[in-house]
Every structure is written in structure tokens, then in C-alpha cells.
Amino acid sequence: MGQEKLDAFFNHLFDSKKMMGSVAIWSRDSLYYANSIGYADVHRKAKNDQDTKFRIGSITKTYTAVLILKAVEEKKLNLNTYLSDFYPQIKNAEKITIEQLLKHRSGLFNFTDIEGEDIWEQDFHTEAEIVQYVANEKSNFEPNSDYEYSNTNYTLLGFILEKIYQKNYADLLQEKICKPLKLINTYFSTETDVDKNEAISYNIQNEYIQNSTVNFSNHPASGGIASTAIELNKFLAALFNGKLISKASLDLMLPENKGEYGMGIEKTSFKNPVGYTHNGRINNYLAEYWYFPQEKLGIVTLSNAINVALFQSQNALIQYAYGKEFALPDFEQTKDLSKEQFAQIKGTYLEHGGKITITISSDGTNLIFQSSEIGQMYVPFRYKGNDIFEYEDEKVVLEFKPDEKRVLLKEAESVFDFIKI
């Protein structure tokens, strides 16, 4: 199958206002395929390219886990060390080990779930302020009794690295990972800089709406790294081929069961080939990697605007890598509505008497909802019949009135009226 078809697939995503971003396939120590679509900066018409840097969100955790295990190898740290050695003010710190932080088995409350955190994270905060921010939150379970993903775990791990090395996280990342691998487009910084060819995050509406800024001082080791699809692949290849940590340390990182979280890495649900993954999201920076050690195959998608599942991109890439056919998704219908029916309700709507807009589109299967107010990634709705769609068992309902070019958004006791524009 020719590269032209895969190029056409990604052009189709961009032309349909489904995605802007960058992708790459890495096969046996060399670049097999790369492509970039859309804009890093819509206002300046600066296009994404192979050197455009994207925030990779929680994929940062894979790098942080590597840095922790390098610290263990250098005898700077022990996996059985207790959190209380560094932060005794954190609840249950005397029971929580470094290993439990790595595996999300600490019980610590996820600070990104704190009400108002989306506003709080827009400003710079010091280590002391961040620790204080999480110190008073409840524990969700006794350490090592359960698993629950929490950004708090890796934020604290980053600060611990800074304490034991007396260097900041950005410098440690460069010293221990980027410089040895000659990665020039991978780094940690607190703010997005378009002059460094960094992509801006956008919500897709009838136009691209820039998301609110995030200060990554609040996501240091849990979600703040910027990188490219090619360099993320280079990092993965180096990690799995013994160029960063020992095989024994890598084995500690890797979970045994499908869908299980190890140390900064999750095992894919694929039966064959055996692979490992992590994804990330901050605003509409959505990122995902798959790596298959036996095949030495890396698949990476990074985006700065998207309203389809990243799986659509990842799946097309792996099908191409294996020489298999894949189809262009049809975004003009859903599985429940014909093209004619869907054409009547798709588009952008403005709140009656307000400024909020919502956009209705399709990912080729489901009806997709996006709101300008919350700047979030797409939300799929389920069809209930009679032009009514629901999300999460009727917690949110969309009732379309096609003849009037209106839609009612019902949430709890509130009803919001939107007019198609």
C-alpha cells in the first residue's frame, strides 16, 4: 500500500476539521513515515511540521519514571524509600513508597480534579505552593491497597528528583535523556513559546478557538514536556533497547497484564503484537504512543486540535506499517443517522442571548459535541431516537429541532437554547 493513501487519510482529517498535529512511525532504528497537518499557530498561518513541538501531557510520566530508575541505578534513591523522607506533611506519607507513587498505588488525590484547578493552573506556582495545594486533600485509599491514576504522584516524584540531584527537572531531563540521545526538540519549559515552533492548543468549532494558557510549572514531571513525534519515537526506541536504563530497570517499568499500569507505562490491549503505551492530554494537546519491542516498532500521534479519537490516527499508522488496508472515515453521517438526517443538525450553534457556541460533528460513528466555553476535546453522544441524544445515561441531553435550526442542551434542571449559525 502506497504512502499516498496514508497522506490522503491525514489530509482528510485536516480538511474535515478533525485534527491538527504530527505523526510518525519508527521501525527498527529508523524513520518509516512522518506527516504533519494543520497549523501550529492559526492566526499567523504557521504550519505544523516535523520540528513543531507539542505538549505531550501525561506521556511525560514515562520520562519521569526513567529518571527515577536512573536515580535508583545511581544509588541516589531506593524504590522502598518513603514519601515522608521528603514531604512528611502529605497524608499517609509515612506509608507511601517511591514505587507506589510510580505505580499510582499511593491513594493520593489527583490534584487536577480539584475544583477550579483549570483556573489555578494558568498561573506560575512554586514547589511549596503546589505541595501546599495537594497536602490538605483526602487520601482515596490506603497505600498499596488499590490503583488510581493521579497526577499528584508524578508531580511529587519530579520534586523528589530535584531534591536528590539539586538540579531542576528541565536540566535533569536534558542531562540524563536528551543530550545522550541527541534530542534537540525535547525539553521541559513552563510556558508555550510560538517563536520556538511550539504548537498552540485549539478547540475546533466553526473556527479554531485558542484554549486558555496553561503554566506547566504546575505539571512539571506529570505533564509538562514538549517534544515531536519523531523524537518521542527515538526516546522509546532508546528506552526499549537499553540505551537509557538497564534491562532489569526496564523490566520493573513494564506491567505484566493487558491494560495494567507499570511505572510510567501501560500494556496495550492488543493480543498480538505485544505492546506498551501511554497517552496524554492538556487542553487539546492530545498525545499517544504505542511501542512494540519484538518488532521494534513505534507509533506516535501528537495533536494540538482534535475531535476524533486518537485511535483513528494510531490505527491507520499501524495498518500502514503492516501493509494492511484502511478506509477513510465518512464524517458526513453517524451510525444512527443518514447523511441527509445528519446534515440537518450538524454545524455550529450560538446560545440564545449569550456568547457560548457549540459545534455538532461526527467522528464517522458517533455524534460529537464540543463547547467553546469549556475548551475540551470532543464528547460523543448516544442516539435515543426522535432527534434526541444523550451523554452518560441522560446526565446531559441534546434535543434537536431541525426544522427550527435549534438544539436544547439539558443538564440537571437547566435548559439552554442554541440557534444554528
Residue, then its C-alpha position, 0 to 999 in steps of 0.5 A: m500500500g502506497q504512502e499516498k493513501l496514508d497522506a490522503f487519510f491525514n489530509h482528510l482529517f485536516d480538511s474535515k476539521k478533525m485534527m491538527g498535529s504530527v505523526a510518525i512511525w519508527s521501525r527498527d532504528s529508523l524513520y518509516y513515515a512522518n506527516s504533519i497537518g494543520y497549523a501550529d499557530v492559526h492566526r499567523k498561518a504557521k504550519n505544523d511540521q516535523d520540528t513543531k513541538f507539542r505538549i505531550g501531557s501525561i506521556t511525560k510520566t514515562y520520562t519521569a519514571v526513567l529518571i527515577l530508575k536512573a536515580v535508583e541505578e545511581k544509588k541516589l534513591n531506593l524504590n522502598t524509600y518513603l514519601s515522608d523522607f521528603y514531604p512528611q506533611i502529605k497524608n499517609a506519607e509515612k506509608i507511601t513508597i517511591e514505587q507506589l507513587l510510580k505505580h499510582r498505588s499511593g491513594l493520593f488525590n489527583f490534584t487536577d480534579i480539584e475544583g477550579e484547578d483549570i483556573w489555578e493552573q494558568d498561573f506560575h506556582t512554586e514547589a511549596e505552593i503546589v505541595q501546599y495545594v495537594a497536602n490538605e486533600k483526602s487520601n482515596f485509599e490506603p497505600n498499596s491497597d488499590y490503583e488510581y491514576s493521579n497526577t499528584n504522584y508524578t508531580l511529587l516524584g519530579f520534586i523528589l528528583e530535584k531534591i536528590y540531584q539539586k538540579n531542576y527537572a528541565d536540566l535533569l531531563q536534558e542531562k540524563i535523556c536528551k543530550p545522550l540521545k541527541l534530542i534537540n526538540t525535547y525539553f521541559s519549559t513552563e510556558t508555550d513559546v510560538d517563536k520556538n515552533e511550539a504548537i498552540s492548543y485549539n478547540i475546533q468549532n466553526e473556527y479554531i478557538q485558542n484554549s486558555t494558557v496553561n503554566f506547566s510549572n504546575h505539571p512539571a514531571s506529570g505533564g509538562i514536556a514538549s517534544t515531536a513525534i519523531e523524537l518521542n519515537k527515538f526516546l522509546a526506541a532508546l528506552f526499549n533497547g537499553k540505551l537509557i536504563s538497564k534491562a532489569s530497570l526496564d523490566l520493573m517499568l513494564p506491567e505484566n497484564k493487558g491494560e495494567y499500569g507499570m511505572g510510567i507505562e501501560k500494556t496495550s490491549f492488543k493480543n498480538p503484537v505485544g505492546y506498551t503505551h501511554n497517552g496524554r492530554i492538556n487542553n487539546y494537546l492530545a498525545e499517544y504512543w504505542y511501542f512494540p519491542q519484538e518488532k521494534l516498532g513505534i507509533v506516535t500521534l501528537s495533536n494540538a486540535i482534535n475531535v476524533a479519537l486518537f485511535q483513528s490516527q494510531n490505527a491507520l499508522i499501524q495498518y500502514a506499517y503492516g501493509k494492511e488496508f484502511a478506509l477513510p472515515d465518512f464524517e458526513q453521517t453517524k451510525d444512527l443517522s443518514k447523511e441527509q438526517f445528519a446534515q440537518i443538525k450538524g454545524t455550529y450553534l450560538e446560545h440564545g442571548g449569550k456568547i457560548t457556541i457549540t459545534i455538532s460533528s461526527d467522528g464517522t460513528n458517533l455524534i460529537f459535541q464540543s463547547s467553546e466555553i469549556g475548551q475540551m476535546y470532543v464528547p460523543f453522544r448516544y442516539k435515543g431516537n426522535d432527534i434526541f441524544e444523550y451523554e452518560d445515561e441522560k446526565v446531559v441531553l441534546e434535543f434537536k429541532p431541525d426544522e427550527k435550526r435549534v438544539l436544547l442542551k439539558e443538564a440537571e434542571s437547566v435548559f439552554d437554547f442554541i440557534k444554528i449559525 
